Amino acid sequence: MSYKAYAKVNIFLKITGTRGNYHTLASRFMRVENLYDELEFIPNRSDAFLLDGNFGCETRQNTIYKAYAALLDYTKSKELKEFFIKNGVGVQKRIPAFAGLGGGSSDAATFLHMCNDSLALGLRTKELSEIGAKVGADVPFFIYNFASANVTGIGENVERFDESPLSLELFTPKIEISTPAVYKRYKERFFRPISLEKEKNLLQKSSQEALSEMSKEEANDLYLPALELYPELHEYAQEGWFFSGSGSSFFRAF
């Protein structure tokens, strides 16, 4: 049995302040219904954690392995450890990496659900979200599996937003963007957090309203710092298209 790990876009992404070394945000995450990775358990004939897929990193750097380590640390489950001596994880990758679409976070969240279901760990969604937050800031959104949600704090606060998902078209240039570098440049040169009043107002708007009222520069606070670091993005920044996360993907809605 395979599980789908959907991509996401940020309809808007506004910085609201900082918390320690992290930026806090107010963002509308929307699931992309027609773009997903597929995960399944596969036989493992080695002693090491088996992760089979087209990844650009070592196994221990992968979000799925980090999710496994976080889950094992939380549950101390002997059954979980024994399961991955005999089984591995196969991933059919379709979501581009370094693209602002949350592929790694979605894979990690889907893996946690797979383990919880298959091994009857009995973890509540809130617990899975807390475990996922240790892997990455976007993981909790994917844990909750909402089609559309307001995400605040450093990503740990996820609230369903009741709206029909938009039909989305995506374009991802072959530009690998460093999220930490974009946030660093934002803090150095573009740091202008929105007010609480503007945050509340924005989080009440439908995604269609938000996109109709804002330009790509206004909708995503990370767009201009990304553009400054990766000027080749200029070539792909078309009218009517918006920027997801720290990039490099652009999207438009119908």
C-alpha positions in Angstrom: 0.0 0.0 0.0 1.4 3.4 -1.0 0.7 6.7 0.8 0.5 10.1 -1.0 2.7 13.0 0.3 1.2 16.1 -1.2 3.0 19.4 -2.1 1.9 22.8 -0.8 2.1 26.4 -1.8 2.1 29.5 0.4 -0.8 31.6 -0.8 0.8 34.4 1.3 3.7 34.3 3.7 4.2 37.3 6.1 6.8 37.6 8.8 5.3 38.7 12.1 8.5 38.8 14.3 11.2 36.6 15.8 11.4 33.9 18.5 14.9 33.1 19.4 16.7 32.2 16.2 13.5 31.7 14.3 11.2 34.0 12.4 7.5 33.8 13.3 5.0 34.0 10.4 1.4 34.3 9.3 0.8 32.1 6.2 -1.9 30.4 4.3 -0.8 26.9 3.3 -2.7 25.2 0.5 -2.3 21.6 -0.5 -1.5 20.9 -4.2 -3.9 18.1 -5.1 -2.1 17.0 -8.3 1.5 16.9 -7.1 2.6 14.4 -4.6 5.4 11.9 -3.7 4.4 8.3 -3.0 5.7 6.3 0.0 5.5 2.6 0.8 7.2 0.1 3.0 9.6 -2.2 1.2 11.7 -5.3 2.3 15.0 -4.5 3.9 17.8 -7.0 3.6 20.5 -4.8 5.2 21.3 -3.9 8.8 21.0 -0.1 8.1 17.9 2.0 7.8 16.8 1.6 4.1 15.6 4.6 2.2 15.1 4.0 -1.5 14.4 7.1 -3.6 16.0 9.8 -5.7 17.3 12.0 -3.0 20.1 14.6 -3.1 21.3 13.9 0.4 22.6 11.2 2.7 20.1 9.0 4.5 20.8 10.6 7.9 20.2 14.1 6.5 16.9 13.1 5.0 13.6 14.3 6.7 12.2 10.7 6.6 15.1 9.4 8.6 14.9 12.4 11.0 11.2 11.6 11.5 12.1 8.0 12.3 14.7 9.1 14.8 12.3 11.6 16.4 9.5 9.0 16.5 11.8 6.4 18.1 13.0 8.9 20.7 9.4 9.8 21.6 7.9 6.3 21.7 11.0 4.2 22.8 9.2 1.5 20.8 11.0 -1.8 20.5 8.5 -2.8 17.8 9.3 0.3 15.7 13.0 -0.4 15.9 12.5 -4.1 14.9 10.2 -3.2 12.1 12.9 -1.2 10.3 15.4 -4.0 10.6 13.1 -6.0 8.2 11.5 -3.1 6.3 12.6 0.1 4.6 10.9 3.0 2.9 10.5 3.4 -0.9 9.8 6.8 -2.2 8.7 7.8 -5.7 9.8 11.5 -5.8 7.8 13.9 -7.9 7.9 17.1 -5.8 11.1 19.1 -6.7 13.6 19.8 -3.9 14.7 23.2 -2.9 11.5 24.6 -4.4 9.3 26.0 -1.7 6.8 23.2 -2.1 7.4 21.3 1.2 8.3 18.0 -0.4 10.7 16.9 2.4 8.3 18.0 5.1 5.4 16.2 3.5 7.4 13.0 3.2 8.3 13.2 6.9 4.7 13.8 7.9 3.4 11.0 5.7 6.0 8.6 7.1 4.9 9.4 10.6 1.3 8.6 9.7 2.4 5.4 8.0 4.2 4.2 11.1 1.4 5.2 13.4 -1.1 3.3 11.3 0.9 0.2 10.5 2.4 -0.3 13.9 -0.7 0.8 15.9 1.3 3.2 17.9 -1.9 5.0 19.0 -0.5 8.5 18.8 -2.9 11.4 18.5 -2.6 14.0 15.7 -1.3 16.6 18.2 1.5 14.2 19.3 2.5 13.5 15.7 2.5 17.2 15.1 4.8 17.8 18.0 7.2 15.0 16.8 7.1 16.4 13.3 7.9 19.9 14.5 11.3 18.6 15.6 12.0 17.6 12.1 10.9 20.8 10.3 8.7 23.9 10.7 6.4 22.9 7.8 5.8 19.3 9.0 2.8 20.0 11.3 0.8 21.4 8.4 1.1 18.1 6.6 0.4 16.1 9.7 -3.0 17.7 10.0 -3.8 17.0 6.4 -5.9 20.1 5.8 -6.6 21.2 2.3 -6.1 24.8 3.4 -4.9 26.2 6.7 -3.6 29.3 8.5 -0.1 28.6 9.9 1.3 30.8 12.6 4.1 30.9 15.2 7.2 29.1 13.8 4.9 26.6 12.0 3.5 24.8 15.0 0.1 26.5 15.0 -2.1 25.0 12.3 -5.7 26.0 12.0 -8.0 24.7 9.2 -9.3 27.4 6.9 -12.7 26.5 5.4 -12.5 27.1 1.7 -12.5 25.0 -1.5 -9.0 24.3 -2.8 -8.0 26.4 -5.8 -6.9 24.8 -9.0 -3.2 25.6 -9.1 -0.6 25.7 -11.9 3.0 25.4 -10.8 6.3 26.2 -12.4 9.7 25.4 -10.8 12.9 26.8 -12.4 16.0 24.7 -12.0 17.3 26.9 -9.2 18.2 25.3 -5.9 17.5 27.9 -3.2 18.8 27.8 0.3 16.0 28.6 2.8 18.4 29.6 5.6 20.2 32.0 3.3 16.9 33.6 2.2 15.8 34.1 5.8 19.2 35.5 6.7 19.0 38.0 3.9 15.5 38.9 4.9 16.6 39.7 8.5 19.6 41.7 7.3 17.9 43.9 4.7 14.1 43.4 4.6 13.0 42.9 8.2 9.6 44.7 8.4 7.1 42.5 10.4 3.5 43.1 9.8 1.3 44.4 12.7 -1.1 42.2 14.7 -4.1 44.0 13.1 -2.9 43.3 9.5 -2.1 39.7 10.5 -5.6 39.1 11.8 -7.2 40.8 8.8 -5.1 38.7 6.3 -5.8 35.4 8.0 -9.6 36.0 7.6 -9.4 36.5 3.8 -10.1 33.7 1.4 -7.1 32.6 -0.7 -8.8 33.9 -3.8 -9.3 37.3 -2.1 -5.7 37.5 -0.9 -4.3 36.7 -4.3 -6.5 39.2 -6.1 -5.5 42.0 -3.7 -1.7 41.5 -3.6 1.3 41.3 -5.9 3.9 38.6 -5.6 6.1 41.1 -3.7 3.3 41.9 -1.2 2.1 38.3 -0.7 5.5 36.8 0.2 8.0 38.5 2.4 10.7 36.1 1.2 10.4 36.9 -2.5 12.6 40.0 -2.6 15.4 38.6 -0.5 15.3 35.5 -2.7 15.4 37.6 -5.8 18.4 39.5 -4.4 20.3 36.3 -3.7 19.2 34.6 -6.9 18.8 37.3 -9.6 18.1 34.6 -12.2 14.6 34.4 -10.7 13.9 37.6 -12.7 13.7 35.5 -15.8 10.8 33.5 -14.5 8.8 36.1 -12.5 5.7 36.6 -14.8 2.7 38.8 -14.1 -0.1 37.0 -12.3 2.2 34.3 -10.8 3.1 34.1 -7.1 6.1 32.8 -5.2 5.9 29.9 -2.8 7.9 29.7 0.5 11.5 30.6 0.0 11.2 29.5 -3.7 12.1 28.7 -6.3 8.6 27.7 -7.4 6.0 30.1 -8.9 2.3 29.3 -9.0 -1.0 30.8 -10.2 -4.6 30.0 -9.4 -7.6 29.6 -11.6 
